[in-house]
Amino acid sequence: MVYVPRADANEARKIKEIENIGYSVIDEKANPKKPDAVVVLGGLAMPKFGCAPEEVIQMIEALSGEKKPKIIGVCFMNIFERAGCSKKLKFDTMINTTLESVVT
């Protein structure tokens, strides 16, 4: 597994299982080319922290080669829809979670 921050494949890092902790991004370069699946996280759609959907599309196309990977979106509170990303990125599957806060 590989983490690519802000759709910049040059900054790709490995995701490693750390015993008794779980999975974590580590500071070791990784090769993200020819993925079977690309998981696009909702943070990429956030105005202050994200990047344009076109940048994500370009990254996926550059890394994919001949085989097209499955594109999976994971977001909260409809951020892909609100940012217009769901119209530009063709997700095979999208996981969208809605949160409700209660103060007691």
Sequence and secondary structure as in RCSB ss.txt:
>XXXX:A:sequence
MVYVPRADANEARKIKEIENIGYSVIDEKANPKKPDAVVVLGGLAMPKFGCAPEEVIQMIEALSGEKKPKIIGVC
FMNIFERAGCSKKLKFDTMINTTLESVVT
>XXXX:A:secstr
 EE GGG GGG EEEEEETTTEEEEEEEE    S SEEEEEGGGG TTT   HHHHHHHHHHHHTTS  EEEEEE
ETTHHHHTTHHHHS  SEEEEE       
